[in-house]
Amino acid sequence: QVQLVQSGGGLVQPGGSLRLSCAASGSIFGINVMGWYRQAPGKERELVADIRDNLRNYANSVKGRFAIFGDNLQNTVYLQMNSLKPEDTAVYYCYVRALVSTGLSDAWGQGTLVAVSS
């Protein structure tokens, strides 16, 4: 089993910055995908950014403002969010697809609220 613990988030003014982190633990042999999703009120959960096959992918709405970083030694993924806008307000979830003893395992973090408002 893979467990994810998120930290970061909170209330920030438009134009501000926040960093989210997500630490994975468990009997992990390797991580195939690390990423962040978000879900705004009344909307579907959407991909924000992920790292797969050493490539970083971003939603068009966050390109140039957000950056995703992975620390493979610590099994941790970060999301640096700059130039935040009110429309970035959402609950953010980290996601990991890891290789464990029984095969590939998908795990989600507990979610953290990011609120952008003046």
Secondary structure by P-SEA (a helix, b strand, c coil): cbbbbbbbbccccccbbbbbbbbbbcccccccccbbbbbcccccccccccccccbbbbcccccccbbbbbcccccbbbbbbcccccccccbbbbbbbccccccbbbbbccbbbbbbcc
